[in-house]
Amino acid sequence: MFRPATRAVHLRRLTALGLGASTALILTACQGSDGSADNTPRTTATQSSSPRGLLTKEAARQAVDTYVKINNRANATRNPGLLNTVEDGQVYEQSSADFEQWDTMTDKDQKWYKSPFYYEDREYLIPAADSGASWFAVKTYSSADTKKRDILLILDKVDGTYKVVMSLYTDQRMPKIAVDENGFISPAAPSTKVGSLAPSRLSATYEDFFETGGKRIAGKTFAPTESSKGSIKVYKSGPSDEVKDYAREKFFAKPPAHPKVYALKLADGGTLAFFPTAHNSELMLEPQWMSSFDLTPGDDEAVYNDAKRDIVVDEFQGQALAVLNPKSKPRVIGIEYRLVDSR
């Protein structure tokens, strides 16, 4: 999903142009567990020589269950410190922003956010112990999602604890992930090119959709998807009708708060990459109107800075999922941004 293209505004001469930045309320932070038992057999002495995974499926299940339990409790009480014990990375940037902007949500959204829900039909994607990876993934569904879209979670070792560092719905079904004869996935090096692009270059290339509408490089690099089309729509929309005669909007790529990229190999020889991404949106009055008007931040922006001003700079932190193939253009199959600051 992507940030909506429109801003709700109204014009007030000499005092303010009311600026409302609406961000997508896609509550990836509050996912849950299926609570199902794992039937993985215990390791015995006769199995000790078999290749080991980074962790067992039982340990992976327990890590996810712990995340779910703490996550639901943190969401109910809006406790970012508690959530940070089981969540980190880009998804925590977004979750903590939800807590900060809590009072701007509708009663309906607040009720939905606080309601516990669960992960169903989990598929644990665990690398071998000698793979060099510190993380594992989980493909799952949310019990609250009637569309039953794929969700991918990444749990990485942070301060000695497995924490969810990325979590995202996809716009289309995920391709088949490569699994070896021992049932382990194969992590891919983010710096290694797959076709025209390496996973580590995805963010910088993708942000061109916001900066130029994809005219510079992104439009030639990526295959069209729901995510990329939505990003172009944001670029083209510009300021709302009431503000467009007085202000301009531009986007500027910025380094994500948590730059680590996670990649794993696919059964068809391609790579699935989970990458962080970020940009600033700058809405600025045209010089000739700066002495006559001010921009008044919207409710979400006012959480961070409620001062009327000539320029409103919003920071959006995001996470995205891409499919890279040696013989075709990369496809972004899920993307989500959240407003995390305004100044």
C-alpha positions, -999 to 999 in steps of 0.1 A, spaced: 0 0 0 11 36 -4 5 70 10 -27 85 -4 -22 112 -30 -46 138 -17 -44 163 11 -75 176 28 -72 214 28 -92 246 30 -82 282 23 -82 310 48 -67 343 35 -40 361 56 -42 335 84 -37 301 69 -40 275 42 -53 246 62 -30 217 53 -41 181 62 -17 153 53 -35 120 55 -14 89 58 -24 53 51 -36 36 82 -23 1 75 -18 -14 108 10 -39 102 22 -35 138 -7 -53 154 -7 -87 138 -13 -119 158 -7 -156 161 -26 -186 150 -17 -203 183 -13 -235 165 10 -262 178 42 -270 159 47 -307 151 84 -306 144 100 -337 160 126 -332 187 162 -336 177 176 -370 187 211 -384 190 207 -401 156 197 -368 140 226 -348 155 247 -351 124 220 -336 102 224 -300 91 211 -276 116 189 -245 110 195 -211 125 168 -221 150 142 -248 152 106 -243 139 95 -246 175 118 -218 186 106 -197 156 70 -204 166 78 -193 202 95 -161 189 64 -152 168 40 -161 196 59 -139 221 58 -110 195 21 -114 192 14 -115 229 35 -84 237 24 -66 205 -13 -70 214 -7 -57 249 14 -28 237 -13 -18 211 -40 -19 237 -21 4 260 -2 24 234 31 15 250 60 20 226 86 9 251 69 -24 256 65 -29 219 102 -22 213 111 -53 234 98 -74 205 98 -50 175 125 -29 159 137 -16 125 114 1 99 82 -15 112 89 -1 147 94 34 132 59 31 118 43 15 148 57 41 172 44 68 148 9 52 151 11 56 189 22 92 186 -7 100 162 -33 80 182 -55 110 190 -59 118 153 -75 84 146 -112 79 144 -129 60 172 -135 31 147 -98 29 138 -88 31 174 -111 2 183 -98 -18 154 -62 -11 163 -67 -22 199 -85 -54 189 -61 -85 190 -58 -105 158 -37 -134 147 -13 -149 122 -28 -179 104 -12 -207 83 23 -197 91 52 -209 69 85 -206 87 114 -197 64 146 -206 82 181 -205 69 208 -230 78 229 -223 108 261 -219 87 244 -195 62 257 -164 79 222 -150 83 210 -137 117 173 -136 107 144 -158 96 112 -150 78 75 -160 82 50 -161 54 15 -159 68 -20 -144 67 -39 -121 91 -72 -132 106 -84 -96 103 -78 -94 66 -108 -106 46 -87 -105 14 -62 -130 28 -33 -112 13 2 -126 19 21 -111 48 59 -115 51 76 -110 85 113 -107 91 126 -115 126 162 -105 132 185 -109 162 185 -75 180 203 -72 213 202 -110 216 164 -113 210 145 -121 178 124 -91 170 101 -83 141 120 -57 120 98 -58 89 62 -67 83 42 -60 51 11 -70 31 17 -78 -5 -3 -66 -35 0 -100 -52 9 -135 -42 45 -141 -33 64 -163 -57 77 -197 -46 107 -195 -23 136 -218 -28 140 -245 -1 169 -270 -1 167 -308 7 169 -300 44 140 -275 43 162 -244 47 160 -212 27 190 -196 10 197 -159 20 209 -138 -9 236 -111 -8 219 -77 -10 249 -63 -29 247 -89 -57 230 -79 -89 200 -99 -100 193 -88 -136 196 -50 -138 196 -42 -101 210 -53 -67 186 -54 -37 208 -28 -20 199 -3 -49 162 -8 -47 153 21 -24 174 47 -42 160 37 -75 124 34 -64 123 68 -48 126 83 -83 89 76 -87 82 103 -61 110 127 -72 103 127 -109 74 104 -115 99 77 -126 111 98 -156 147 97 -146 153 60 -139 126 42 -120 101 40 -149 127 23 -171 139 0 -143 108 -14 -127 79 -34 -142 45 -17 -136 27 -29 -105 -1 -17 -82 26 -3 -59 46 16 -86 14 30 -102 3 42 -68 36 60 -62 34 77 -96 -1 88 -87 12 105 -55 38 124 -76 13 135 -102 -14 146 -77 6 175 -62 -11 199 -38 -48 198 -34 -70 220 -57 -74 246 -30 -37 250 -24 -22 243 -59 -24 280 -70 -4 290 -39 20 262 -32 41 235 -48 51 201 -35 83 182 -41 97 149 -28 132 142 -18 147 107 -12 164 102 21 183 74 38 159 51 57 161 50 94 171 14 94 190 6 61 194 -32 64 181 -51 33 169 -87 36 170 -110 6 164 -147 -1 165 -169 -32 134 -179 -52 127 -213 -67 128 -198 -103 163 -184 -98 152 -149 -88 154 -131 -55 129 -118 -30 141 -86 -13 126 -68 17 140 -33 16 136 -1 37 129 32 19 122 68 29 115 103 15 106 138 26 76 156 12 81 194 10 50 216 6 61 253 1 42 285 -6 52 302 -38 74 333 -29 47 358 -39 23 344 -14 46 340 16 36 374 30 -1 368 26 -6 332 36 6 305 60 4 268 59 -14 253 89 -3 217 96 -30 190 95 -38 170 126 -12 143 120 15 169 113 5 190 142 14 161 165 51 169 157 48 207 150 16 227 151 32 260 141 19 278 110 47 281 85 57 288 49 71 253 43 58 220 57 84 192 55 69 157 62 92 127 67 79 93 56 96 60 65 87 30 45 93 -7 38 88 -26 5 90 -60 -10 104 -66 -45 109 -96 -68 141 -96 -89 146 -119 -118 177 -122 -140 155 -122 -172 130 -95 -164 125 -61 -147 122 -60 -109 87 -58 -95 77 -41 -63 48 -62 -49 41 -43 -17 51 -9 -2 40 11 27 49 45 41 41 62 74 44 98 84 69 98 113 78 135 116 68 170 104 86 202 107 
